[in-house]
């Protein structure tokens, strides 16, 4: 390693580095680390090579920003060092004598390379090649490709083209070095834990009592002759797996296409093979357990997938790619790539699409113009339209998230926000076909040319019904599936009994709608009948929890007059109100007449207290026809309170926690569908489950080529703003698409829905069914 000097004036006197255009479409720049000065200033050099000449070089896979673990116990350290990795805190280096700014994580790895080069030279002066031990690095004479420096990031045209050939860069690199960031207090133990767990005999580990990511005594491991892995060892491994590299989208093609991977975290190195062996052992043991304990390191606002999930997907894809036969090319469709990589993240939202094109089929890649002048909205719309056209299905529209959680603009409304690391489809698992067998594919129509034609999706649909009532607005989704919602019973009371579309009892319609009439795995529809009894037990437990919460609130200063002091007090008050209204003398038919009307019974927010909910539940139980209700009445609630079959809320001192049902089949299915959704009731008397922003006046549409119906809203804002719309009056402007707005319904997609009784083509057979042209903006 050379010792160099900057000369007079220091770094500030140096001119900014000027990139020269790349000469060919297959040219790349590679970097050589030359040395550093006593003050730590790094000197590098860039040269141009052509991939067609098969040059010898390495590639770096890393994250641009803060690389450290975030979440749960690791958040404090992540936040403490975040400023160091800010894009505004670039470190200067000298590139061919000129000043170039790099972000902290890249600066760290360059220093690590320099120290490794020096140590390698001391160990073996004659060594000029990279060995396959994890701690080895290329010596200082070898070139390395690093995207942030080797691509002129200010040249959008070059950036787009280099992204297009990035798959070739990693597949042609002799080796790829994965840089996880500088070490922290957890790193040494994490690397040792990887080695230890990778060495466990899989059959022995699976059959043992040892549990990954759990605090256990050494004797548990000793009984199976396994080397002990303690709680802090598992925490250290979690800290490593929660480093940002494992969730970064760009690393997918980098890890899959690279010939050889060596991982570094500070000075600590380990092999890809050991890491995957450890992850496979953990996966096998978790399958035997029936769950993955690593989810305890996931925060409530994160995607609830095990820590090992992303790593195992990478391993599967990499094995598939490198073990493929020469006669069968390995490429995903764009649709499969989008679904499989959804939980990965990218700093630039456009890269959620651009970053996976290198793995797609050549035909897909050839059709794309990677253009960083395009907005994320445009890139997402083009990707969505491409998926619809190639798959001949509207399945991707079921991934559209509620407008309240989107990061990108709400237009075009029919394109999912791929930058969010999650989606939650209800109806696309093969169980439903709302348009029936008659309409299996979308009826797309051409969109006339115009400046924003990319933002429109024109097709034929049937406008089935209008929403006239919705469940309560929800602003907090944490533990929302454990909180009793009085609006469920208000909407159930509005239903005809029996339910006209299916002949079922109203309370059965209620529980089936709340779980979209599927089991938790989405493999069975209609949902098994036994889930009805589990729903009733869940509701009973929710009532008890609600009573406890109100009792706690009643102890605060100035409690609300209707706030219950106990379950017994709330029930006693409900019975008094029932008697005062002389309802104890009414027949079920008379009670139904009083509650089956709009505005709905006790539907205002001030009637959300338990005492009013108990009255609604009793009315529902007494007016149910055809058998016992799936919601409890007063007598059943009293018995349940005295001898509960399920205690949902556990109280220990100041600690409060929720406990799962012994048989969680219903609640698992319910949670999977209910998150960020609410119930609605339609003009024709149907009960449905839709996005949380669904509103009165929205319409339910059946679309050919879609599994379930969708909720739409008349567009009043004009969609993507038009260049020639200067006066802000979209109703009176021409968007250049050549259509007459008065003849085509222009709608905004709110999201996917489940509507009980029309999920299997029933709407197609009803009088008045017909398709009309709509334009989704």
C-alpha positions, 0 to 999 in steps of 0.5 A, a space after each residue: 500500500 502506498 503512502 501518498 501526499 495531497 500537496 499544498 492546499 489540501 483536499 479543498 484545493 482540488 477540482 471536483 472529479 469530472 467523469 468522461 463518457 463511456 465509449 461503448 454500451 458494454 463499457 464500465 468503470 472499475 476502481 483501484 484503491 491506491 493508498 492513503 495518507 497519514 491523515 486517512 485521505 484515500 486515493 483511488 483511480 478509475 479506468 474504463 474496461 469493456 465487459 465483452 473483453 472479459 476483464 478481471 475485476 471484483 464487485 462490491 455489494 453494499 448499502 448506500 445509507 446507514 447499514 446497521 440493524 434497526 428495530 427493537 433493541 437495535 434502534 438506539 444505535 441505528 439512530 445514534 449513527 444515522 447522521 454519519 450516513 446522511 447524504 449531506 455528510 459525504 467524505 472526500 477522497 481523491 480520484 485520479 488527483 481530483 476530489 470526489 465525495 462518497 458516503 460513509 459506508 463506502 468510505 468505511 469499506 475503502 479503509 477496510 480494503 486498505 488495511 486488508 491489503 497491507 496485512 495481506 502484503 505482510 503475510 505474503 509478499 508474493 500473493 497476487 490473487 484472492 483466496 476463497 477464505 472469508 477474511 481474504 480480500 483482493 490485493 491492491 492491484 485488483 480492480 473493483 466495481 462499486 456502483 456509487 463511484 463507477 457510475 456517473 450518478 448525475 448523468 441520468 442517461 448513463 445511470 439508466 443504461 448502466 442499470 440495464 447492464 448491471 446483471 452482466 457486471 455481477 455475473 462477470 465479476 470474479 468475486 463479489 464482496 458483500 459489505 454489511 457495514 462496520 462492526 458493532 458490539 454484536 458482530 463477533 458473537 454473531 459470526 461465531 453463532 453462524 459458524 456454530 449453528 451451521 455445524 449443527 447436524 440438521 436432524 439432531 437440531 430439528 428433533 431437539 428441544 432447542 429453539 432458535 432466538 429463545 432464552 434457554 438453559 444449556 441443559 436443553 442443548 446438552 441433551 442433544 449434544 449440541 454446542 450451546 447457543 445462548 440468548 445473547 448469541 441469538 440476539 447478536 445473530 438477529 442484529 446481523 440479520 437485521 442489517 439493512 443489506 438483507 432487505 435492500 432490493 438491489 442485493 437480490 440480483 447482486 447475490 443471485 448473479 454473482 459467481 462467488 460471495 464473501 461477506 464482511 462486517 467490519 474486520 469479521 468475515 464469514 462465508 455465504 455457505 456457512 450463513 445459508 447452512 445456519 439459516 437452513 437449520 433455523 428454518 428446519 427447526 422452526 417448521 417443526 416448532 410451527 412458528 419462527 421465534 425470530 419474529 420477536 425482533 420485528 416491530 409492529 410497523 414492520 412486515 411480519 416475516 421472520 428474520 431469516 425469510 429474505 436470506 432464505 429466498 436469496 438462497 433459493 433463487 441463487 441455487 435455482 440460477 446456478 444449478 439451472 440446466 443449459 437447455 432451460 433459461 432461468 427467468 422470472 416473469 415481471 409479475 412473479 418478480 414483483 410479488 417475490 421481492 415485494 418485502 425488499 426496499 430501495 432508496 429510490 422508489 423507481 428501483 423497486 421495478 428497475 432493480 429486478 429487471 435484470 432477472 426478468 426475461 430478455 423480452 421483458 427487459 427489451 421492452 423497458 426504457 430505464 429512465 430516471 427522468 420518469 416519476 415513480 408514479 409513471 414507472 409503477 403505472 407502466 409496470 402494472 399495465 405490463 403485468 395486467 397485459 401479460 398475465 391477462 388478469 387483474 390480480 395485481 390490482 388487488 395489491 393496491 394499498 389504502 390511500 391513507 398509507 401510500 407513500 407516492 401520489 394517490 394517482 394513478 389509483 390503480 397502480 400499487 405503491 410498490 415502495 411499501 414493503 407489503 400488500 394484503 390481498 383478500 381474494 386472489 388465492 383461487 377461491 373466488 371469481 366474482 365475474 364468473 366463468 363467463 368473464 375470465 380475462 380483463 376486457 381492456 380497452 385502448 387508451 387514446 394517446 395523450 400527455 398522461 395516457 400512461 396514467 389511465 386504465 380503460 376497461 369494461 366493468 359492471 357497476 353492481 351497487 352503492 355503499 350506503 353505510 360503513 363501519 367505524 373509522 379506524 386510525 390505530 391498527 395495532 391490536 385492532 383485531 382484538 378490539 370490539 367494534 360496535 359497528 359490526 353489530 349495527 351493520 348486522 342488524 341492517 341485514 335481512 334475515 335470512 340473508 337473501 343472497 345465501 339464505 344464511 343467518 345474519 351473524 353467520 354472514 357477519 363472521 364469514 365477511 370478517 374473514 372473507 369466508 376463507 381459512 387462514 391459509 386461503 386454501 379453503 372457501 367457504 371457511 369451515 363451519 367450526 370457525 363460527 363457534 370460535 368467532 362467538 368465543 372471540 366476541 365474548 372475550 372481546 366484551 370482557 376486555 372492553 369491560 376491563 378497559 372501561 373499568 380502568 378508564 372509570 378510575 380516571 378523573 371525570 370519566 364519561 357518564 356511560 363508562 362502565 365500572 365493571 362488566 356486571 354494572 354495564 350489563 345491569 345498566 343495559 337491562 335497565 335501559 331495555 326495560 325502560 324502553 319496554 322492549 322486554 314486552 316486544 316480539 322478535 319481529 317488533 325488535 327487528 323493525 326498530 333496529 333494522 333501519 337507517 340511520 342505524 341503531 345506536 350508530 352515533 359515536 357517543 353510543 360506542 360504550 359497552 352498555 350500548 354494545 350489549 343492547 345491540 348484541 341482545 337485539 341481534 341474538 333475539 332476532 336471529 332466525 333459523 338457529 342460534 346466533 353466532 354472537 352471544 346474548 346476555 345470558 351467554 355473556 354472563 356465563 362466559 364472564 363467570 367461567 371463561 373458556 378463553 381469557 384474552 387479556 392477561 394482567 400481571 402488575 403493570 403489564 398488559 398482554 393479549 393471549 391467543 385462543 387455544 384454537 386460533 383458526 378464526 382469529 388467524 384468518 380474521 387478522 389476515 383480512 381485517 388489517 386496514 379494512 372495515 365493513 360496509 353495507 350496500 344499497 341492495 342489502 349486501 355486507 362487505 369488507 373493504 379498504 379503511 378509506 371506503 366511504 358512503 357513496 362509493 360504488 362496488 364494481 365487478 370486473 372481468 378478469 378479477 377474483 373479487 369485486 373492487 370499490 371505486 369512487 367518482 373522480 372529482 380531482 382529474 387524476 394526474 394533473 394535465 399540462 394544459 389544465 391551467 385553470 384547475 377545472 378538470 371538468 372543463 378541460 381536454 386532457 388530450 386523450 380524445 374522449 368525452 368525459 360525459 360518456 365514460 365513467 371516470 373512477 378512482 380505485 379505492 381497493 379490493 373488497 369482499 362482498 358476501 354473496 357475489 364472490 362466485 359469479 352470482 352478480 352475473 346472473 342477476 337482472 340488470 347485469 351488463 358491462 360498461 366502459 369505465 376509465 380508472 385514473 
